[in-house]
Amino acid sequence: MIERIDGHCHYWALRRGDYGWLTPDAAHLAPIHRDFGAAEMRPLAQAAGIARRILVQAAPTEAETLFLLDQGHSDSAVAGVVGWVDLSSPKSVQSLQQLAKNPLFKGVRPMLQDLDDIDWIATRPDAGAVAALQRLGLRFDALVLPQHLQVLRRFVEKHPDLPVVIDHAAKPAFAAPADDSRHAMWKFGMAELSGHPHLCCKLSGLLTELPADRRATPKAAAQALRPTVDSLLTWFGPDRLIWGSDWPVLTLAAPFAFWDEVTARLLDHFGQSQRAAILGGTAARFYGIDGGRA
């Protein structure tokens, strides 16, 4: 029996007021412009046989991190929280030390894809903050796009002892024309980054990048995604791939159960141990769910 872990999902409450990207005037986000939390996630996860989950930040504030940690205390299925701290601030070390007192706090995620400075991760973080991440046994989630991969490589090479995971497989540009430069950026950058053994990759967020006409059914979506997933498996192997739902952002493309069926189709030719790693084992090890932070 595979113990499944959702390595990437979100809870949010709009009344908190710090979700700058989730605004009522963004028509394409209208379906998710409301609160999401444990009450809705619980039956979806149970139907898929998913026992535990990692909550990931959706606002660039420490207040939201505290909100997620509170959610974790009331939802026993939450095995960890990836929060936000301004790593460029002199106060970041103190913030990390305080947050790390909570065993649910597993790491941080700067919202790199939303920053104007594409070189931010290589130039702006305070050296003391990165050292504190390592000292405290924390992880780094990299929310990046293909154009960030070379910069991320510089960061990864500079900090070989810091566990890093690439969120949403760096969002391949599925909807772009064949001659779009992002395809080559993604393929070269991901292959190069996979050579760093302390780096993992999340098998998540792919459906929302896929054009609607290529995800009409789970079979069609699996066929469209298979070349990408096969490349990720070749580069990273199952022991460095983490499955995640990216719920509720996922629902902009398809229901939770749809992505679960697509996943089953994508992994149907793998053995039990390989599926177990991707669907839970890698997440448990990377985030130190059963064995603390180190």
C-alpha positions in Angstrom: 0.0 0.0 0.0 1.5 3.4 -1.1 1.2 6.1 1.5 0.4 9.1 -0.6 1.4 12.6 0.3 0.3 15.7 -1.6 3.5 17.6 -1.8 2.0 20.9 -2.9 -1.4 22.5 -2.1 -2.7 25.7 -0.8 -5.2 27.0 1.8 -6.2 30.7 1.8 -8.7 33.1 3.3 -9.4 36.2 1.2 -10.3 38.3 4.2 -6.7 38.3 5.2 -6.0 40.7 2.4 -2.4 39.9 1.3 -3.0 37.8 -1.8 -1.9 40.5 -4.3 -2.1 38.2 -7.3 -5.6 36.9 -6.5 -7.8 40.0 -7.2 -11.5 40.2 -8.1 -10.7 42.0 -11.4 -8.6 39.1 -12.7 -11.4 37.3 -14.7 -9.3 34.2 -15.3 -9.0 33.7 -11.6 -12.6 34.1 -10.7 -13.2 30.4 -10.0 -10.7 30.5 -7.2 -11.4 33.9 -5.8 -12.9 32.5 -2.6 -11.7 30.8 0.5 -10.2 27.3 0.4 -9.3 25.1 3.3 -9.4 21.7 5.0 -13.1 21.2 4.8 -13.0 21.1 1.0 -9.6 19.4 0.7 -10.4 16.5 3.1 -12.9 14.6 1.0 -10.9 15.1 -2.2 -7.7 13.7 -0.6 -9.6 10.8 1.0 -11.1 9.8 -2.3 -7.7 9.7 -3.8 -6.1 7.8 -0.9 -3.9 10.7 0.1 -3.1 10.7 3.8 -1.0 13.8 4.3 -0.2 17.1 2.6 2.3 20.0 2.5 0.8 23.5 2.6 2.7 26.1 0.5 2.5 29.8 0.7 0.5 31.9 -1.7 1.2 35.4 -0.3 4.6 37.1 0.3 4.0 37.8 4.0 5.1 36.2 7.2 1.5 36.7 8.4 0.3 34.2 5.8 3.0 31.7 7.0 1.6 32.0 10.5 -1.9 31.5 9.1 -0.8 28.3 7.4 0.9 27.0 10.6 -2.4 27.6 12.4 -4.2 25.7 9.8 -1.8 22.9 10.3 -2.6 22.7 14.0 -6.3 22.3 13.2 -5.8 19.9 10.3 -4.0 16.7 11.3 -3.3 15.8 7.7 -1.0 18.7 7.3 2.5 17.4 7.6 4.4 20.6 6.8 4.3 24.2 5.8 6.4 26.0 3.2 6.2 29.6 4.1 7.6 33.0 3.1 10.3 35.1 4.6 12.0 38.1 2.9 15.4 36.5 2.5 16.9 39.9 1.4 16.1 41.5 4.8 18.6 41.8 7.7 15.7 40.6 9.9 15.3 37.3 8.0 17.5 35.3 10.2 15.5 36.2 13.3 12.3 35.4 11.4 13.6 32.0 10.3 14.7 31.1 13.8 11.4 32.0 15.3 9.4 30.1 12.7 11.6 27.1 12.9 10.5 26.6 16.5 7.3 25.2 15.0 8.0 21.6 13.7 5.5 22.1 10.9 7.6 24.8 9.4 9.7 23.0 6.7 11.0 25.8 4.5 10.5 28.9 2.4 9.4 29.9 -1.0 10.1 33.3 -2.5 7.6 34.1 -5.3 10.4 34.3 -7.8 8.2 34.1 -10.9 6.5 37.4 -9.8 9.6 39.4 -9.1 10.8 42.0 -11.7 14.4 41.2 -11.0 15.1 37.9 -12.8 18.5 37.6 -11.0 17.0 38.1 -7.5 17.7 34.6 -6.2 21.4 34.8 -7.2 22.0 38.4 -6.0 19.6 39.5 -3.3 19.3 36.9 -0.5 21.2 37.8 2.6 24.1 35.3 3.1 23.1 34.9 6.8 19.6 34.0 5.8 20.7 31.2 3.5 23.1 30.0 6.1 20.3 30.0 8.6 18.1 27.9 6.3 20.9 25.3 6.2 21.6 25.5 9.9 18.0 25.1 10.8 17.4 22.1 8.5 15.0 24.0 6.2 14.3 23.6 2.5 13.9 26.0 -0.4 11.0 25.8 -2.9 11.9 27.5 -6.2 8.9 28.9 -7.9 10.5 29.6 -11.3 9.8 29.8 -15.0 12.2 28.6 -17.8 13.9 32.0 -17.9 15.0 31.6 -14.3 16.7 28.3 -14.6 20.2 29.5 -15.3 20.0 32.0 -12.4 18.7 29.2 -10.2 21.7 27.0 -11.2 24.0 29.7 -9.9 22.2 29.7 -6.6 22.1 25.9 -6.3 25.9 25.6 -7.1 26.7 28.3 -4.5 24.7 26.4 -1.8 25.3 22.7 -2.4 24.1 21.8 1.1 20.7 23.5 0.8 17.9 21.1 -0.2 16.1 22.7 -3.2 12.9 21.7 -5.1 11.7 23.1 -8.3 8.0 23.8 -8.1 5.7 22.8 -11.0 8.7 21.5 -13.0 9.5 25.2 -13.8 6.2 25.5 -15.8 7.0 24.3 -19.3 5.6 26.7 -21.9 3.2 24.2 -23.4 1.1 26.8 -25.1 4.0 28.6 -26.8 4.8 28.1 -30.5 7.4 25.5 -31.4 10.1 28.1 -32.0 9.6 29.9 -28.7 13.0 30.2 -26.9 11.5 29.0 -23.6 11.4 25.4 -24.8 15.1 25.3 -25.2 15.6 27.2 -22.0 13.5 24.6 -20.1 15.0 21.5 -21.6 18.6 22.7 -21.2 18.1 24.2 -17.8 16.3 21.3 -16.3 18.7 18.7 -17.6 21.6 20.8 -16.2 20.0 21.3 -12.8 19.2 17.6 -12.5 22.9 17.0 -12.2 22.8 18.4 -8.7 21.9 15.6 -6.3 20.4 17.9 -3.6 17.8 19.2 -6.0 14.3 17.7 -6.5 11.5 18.5 -8.8 7.7 18.7 -8.2 5.4 16.9 -10.6 2.6 19.5 -10.1 1.1 22.5 -11.8 1.3 21.0 -15.2 -2.4 20.8 -16.1 -2.8 24.6 -15.7 0.0 25.2 -18.2 -1.5 22.8 -20.7 -3.8 24.4 -23.4 -7.5 23.4 -22.9 -7.7 21.5 -26.1 -5.0 19.2 -25.0 -6.6 18.3 -21.6 -10.2 17.5 -22.8 -10.0 14.1 -21.1 -7.5 12.4 -18.7 -6.3 10.2 -21.6 -5.6 13.2 -23.8 -3.9 15.1 -21.0 -1.7 12.1 -20.1 -0.7 11.8 -23.8 0.2 15.5 -24.0 2.2 15.4 -20.8 3.9 12.1 -21.2 7.0 13.4 -23.1 7.6 16.0 -20.4 7.1 13.6 -17.5 9.3 11.0 -19.2 12.1 13.6 -19.5 11.7 14.6 -15.9 11.9 10.9 -14.9 15.0 10.5 -17.0 16.7 13.5 -15.5 15.7 13.2 -11.9 14.5 9.7 -11.4 11.6 8.8 -9.1 13.6 9.4 -5.9 13.8 13.1 -6.7 10.3 13.7 -8.0 7.5 14.9 -5.7 3.8 14.6 -6.8 1.6 17.5 -5.8 -1.9 18.6 -6.7 -1.4 22.4 -6.7 -5.0 22.6 -5.4 -7.0 24.8 -5.6 -5.1 26.5 -8.5 -5.5 23.1 -10.2 -9.2 23.6 -10.5 -8.7 26.4 -13.1 -7.9 23.5 -15.4 -9.6 20.4 -14.0 -11.0 18.8 -10.9 -8.7 17.1 -8.3 -9.9 13.7 -9.4 -9.0 14.5 -13.0 -5.4 15.2 -12.2 -5.3 12.1 -10.0 -6.4 10.0 -13.0 -3.9 11.7 -15.3 -1.2 10.8 -12.7 -2.3 7.2 -12.7 -2.0 7.0 -16.5 1.4 8.7 -16.5 2.8 6.3 -13.9 1.0 3.1 -15.0 4.2 1.6 -16.5 6.3 2.0 -13.4 6.8 -0.5 -10.6 5.4 -0.2 -7.1 8.6 1.2 -5.6 8.9 3.9 -8.2 5.3 5.0 -7.9 5.7 4.9 -4.1 8.6 7.3 -4.3 6.9 9.8 -6.6 3.5 9.7 -4.8 4.8 10.1 -1.3 8.2 8.7 -0.4 10.3 11.5 -2.0 8.1 14.2 -0.3 8.5 12.5 3.1 12.3 12.4 2.8 12.7 15.8 1.2 10.6 17.6 3.8 11.7 15.4 6.7 8.1 14.6 7.5 8.9 11.5 9.7 12.4 12.3 10.7 12.4 16.0 11.6 14.1 18.6 9.5 17.7 17.4 8.9 
